[in-house]
């Protein structure tokens, strides 16, 4: 599970505000969708920008202050973008492209992105948590070994030993040609 989702789950379980991630102030805000994990001030500020719940993205027309039972009416924001993808700006650290989200791995420690094919594997590894080459060094030896074994299973098959000069001169060129042929 990515760090962002893990942090949000932790915030909600501990009675913290889903916006500022601090303990909810005495004045708590509640929305029509029944989400009430917000400081009243935080959700009021949020409503100046968007009238969609930050948790479920359902539109709301008012905020209920649970301590005073006061309803704050909110105007509909028609000019906002349809949907915001929080992973939209994630780029691959190797090729520096934002494309191909389905093959993008996010490090569970630093949230940096890597395409599976850029790190030389054919599929997303079957791991609960995946760490990039820098963050894996800080993990315990058993976690490093588990990831190393799974990455070996997910690697592309070895290139044929016999290569004609006409087809390629080095394994790197063969991989590039193989990738290009798959893309077209």
RAQUIKA-V901752 format. One record per residue. N is the residue number from 0. RES is the residue in one letter. SS is DSSP state (hx for helix, st for strand, lp for the rest). PSI is psi as a letter, one per 40 degrees, with the letter a starting at -180 (999 if undefined). Layout:
[[N & RES & SS & PSI] [N & RES & SS & PSI]]
This chain:
[[0 & X & lp & h] [1 & X & lp & i] [2 & X & hx & d] [3 & X & hx & d] [4 & X & hx & d] [5 & X & hx & d] [6 & X & hx & d] [7 & X & hx & d] [8 & X & hx & d] [9 & X & hx & d] [10 & X & hx & d] [11 & X & hx & d] [12 & X & hx & d] [13 & X & lp & e] [14 & X & lp & f] [15 & X & st & i] [16 & X & lp & h] [17 & X & lp & e] [18 & X & lp & d] [19 & X & lp & e] [20 & X & lp & f] [21 & X & lp & i] [22 & X & st & i] [23 & X & lp & h] [24 & X & lp & i] [25 & X & lp & d] [26 & X & lp & h] [27 & X & st & h] [28 & X & st & i] [29 & X & st & i] [30 & X & lp & i] [31 & X & lp & d] [32 & X & lp & e] [33 & X & lp & e] [34 & X & lp & h] [35 & X & lp & f] [36 & X & lp & f] [37 & X & st & i] [38 & X & st & i] [39 & X & hx & d] [40 & X & hx & d] [41 & X & hx & d] [42 & X & hx & d] [43 & X & hx & d] [44 & X & hx & d] [45 & X & hx & d] [46 & X & hx & e] [47 & X & hx & d] [48 & X & hx & d] [49 & X & lp & i] [50 & X & lp & f] [51 & X & st & h] [52 & X & lp & h] [53 & X & lp & e] [54 & X & lp & d] [55 & X & lp & e] [56 & X & lp & e] [57 & X & lp & h] [58 & X & st & i] [59 & X & lp & i] [60 & X & lp & e] [61 & X & st & i] [62 & X & st & h] [63 & X & st & h] [64 & X & st & h] [65 & X & lp & d] [66 & X & lp & d] [67 & X & lp & e] [68 & X & lp & f] [69 & X & st & h] [70 & X & st & h] [71 & X & st & h] [72 & X & st & i] [73 & X & lp & h] [74 & X & lp & i] [75 & X & lp & h] [76 & X & lp & g] [77 & X & lp & d] [78 & X & lp & e] [79 & X & lp & i] [80 & X & lp & i] [81 & X & lp & d] [82 & X & lp & h] [83 & X & lp & h] [84 & X & lp & h] [85 & X & lp & e] [86 & X & lp & e] [87 & X & lp & d] [88 & X & lp & e] [89 & X & lp & h] [90 & X & lp & i] [91 & X & st & h] [92 & X & lp & e] [93 & X & lp & d] [94 & X & lp & e] [95 & X & lp & f] [96 & X & lp & i] [97 & X & lp & e] [98 & X & lp & i] [99 & X & lp & f] [100 & X & hx & d] [101 & X & hx & d] [102 & X & hx & e] [103 & X & st & h] [104 & X & st & h] [105 & X & st & h] [106 & X & lp & h] [107 & X & lp & e] [108 & X & lp & d] [109 & X & lp & e] [110 & X & lp & e] [111 & X & lp & i] [112 & X & st & i] [113 & X & st & h] [114 & X & st & i] [115 & X & lp & d] [116 & X & lp & d] [117 & X & lp & d] [118 & X & lp & e] [119 & X & lp & f] [120 & X & st & i] [121 & X & lp & e] [122 & X & lp & i] [123 & X & lp & h] [124 & X & lp & i] [125 & X & lp & g] [126 & X & lp & i] [127 & X & lp & d] [128 & X & lp & h] [129 & X & lp & h] [130 & X & lp & i] [131 & X & lp & i] [132 & X & lp & d] [133 & X & lp & d] [134 & X & hx & d] [135 & X & hx & d] [136 & X & hx & d] [137 & X & hx & e] [138 & X & lp & i] [139 & X & lp & i] [140 & X & hx & d] [141 & X & hx & d] [142 & X & hx & d] [143 & X & hx & d] [144 & X & hx & d] [145 & X & hx & d] [146 & X & hx & d] [147 & X & hx & d] [148 & X & hx & d] [149 & X & hx & d] [150 & X & hx & d] [151 & X & hx & d] [152 & X & hx & d] [153 & X & hx & e] [154 & X & st & i] [155 & X & lp & i] [156 & X & lp & i] [157 & X & lp & i] [158 & X & lp & i] [159 & X & lp & i] [160 & X & lp & d] [161 & X & lp & h] [162 & X & lp & h] [163 & X & lp & i] [164 & X & lp & d] [165 & X & lp & d] [166 & X & lp & d] [167 & X & lp & i] [168 & X & lp & e] [169 & X & lp & i] [170 & X & hx & d] [171 & X & hx & d] [172 & X & hx & d] [173 & X & hx & d] [174 & X & hx & d] [175 & X & hx & d] [176 & X & hx & d] [177 & X & hx & d] [178 & X & hx & d] [179 & X & hx & d] [180 & X & hx & d] [181 & X & hx & d] [182 & X & hx & d] [183 & X & lp & 999]]
